[in-house]
Amino acid sequence: MKKIRIVFAGLFVIPIIALSIVYAFPLGYLLRLFGMRKAGDRYLRACGHFIGSSILFFLGITVHIDGKENLPPERSVCYMANHQSMLDIAAFVGPVNLWASIMAKAEVKKIPVINLWCYALNCVFINRISPRDAINAILRGVELLKSGKNMLIFPEGTRSKSGSIGELKKGSLKLATRSKSVIVPITIKGLRAGFEQLHGFKRIHAYFSIGKPIYTDNLSNEELSTLHETVYGTIAKRFDELPGQV
């Protein structure tokens, strides 16, 4: 059943992604080339939103979103979310309709079309087996945030294999604290049932819960020392409150 459903979705999703070489990038980068960078970015974001929404639609996933009123109006936001599924980013840019740079594995550079979307998102590529490269990636992320860009970070570092929330790596918080950005905790639940743990053809209900912003520019030393507990606690508490199984 799982394979049939994924193949069915792929019949629609793969052409939509592949054809973005035709309908997304030429116009998007042409607008940038002629000095209309904001217009080009908006167009690419609209195309990304269409692709992400299409992926979840054809997989039969409904994403329930709450907390959008918590999104701060200013730029330079560091979204921090638990990492549930390969579909997390599709949901983020699709139904949730947010746009941010992402830390991506260096291997993604070799994947056609997907690598173009990584560049459109201003992704920071990281070689996870190189500690020095990890440090340089954090520094690049800090500079992006300082320049006014938003970033999406998965503090666990990798997708959860069980569906429960893994350990939060403290180093990921340096992106926000060093750039004095606003942290917006996001709790994701239920997306694994739409892909990694997919069974049957019933509609899947997943959840994206956007927490209240945490302003890092005015935190005391004591608050900074326990920031990881604050972020983790916010995400974990909301995870337990949301409906659905792990």
Secondary structure as GFF3:
##gff-version 3
##sequence-region A 1 246
A	DSSP	alpha_helix	2	18	.	.	.	ID=ss1
A	DSSP	alpha_helix	20	23	.	.	.	ID=ss2
A	DSSP	alpha_helix	25	33	.	.	.	ID=ss3
A	DSSP	alpha_helix	37	58	.	.	.	ID=ss4
A	DSSP	beta_strand	61	66	.	.	.	ID=ss5
A	DSSP	three_ten_helix	68	70	.	.	.	ID=ss6
A	DSSP	beta_strand	77	81	.	.	.	ID=ss7
A	DSSP	alpha_helix	88	93	.	.	.	ID=ss8
A	DSSP	beta_strand	101	105	.	.	.	ID=ss9
A	DSSP	three_ten_helix	106	110	.	.	.	ID=ss10
A	DSSP	alpha_helix	114	120	.	.	.	ID=ss11
A	DSSP	beta_strand	124	126	.	.	.	ID=ss12
A	DSSP	alpha_helix	131	146	.	.	.	ID=ss13
A	DSSP	beta_strand	151	153	.	.	.	ID=ss14
A	DSSP	three_ten_helix	170	173	.	.	.	ID=ss15
A	DSSP	alpha_helix	174	179	.	.	.	ID=ss16
A	DSSP	beta_strand	182	189	.	.	.	ID=ss17
A	DSSP	three_ten_helix	191	194	.	.	.	ID=ss18
A	DSSP	beta_strand	204	210	.	.	.	ID=ss19
A	DSSP	beta_strand	214	215	.	.	.	ID=ss20
A	DSSP	alpha_helix	221	225	.	.	.	ID=ss21
A	DSSP	alpha_helix	227	241	.	.	.	ID=ss22
###
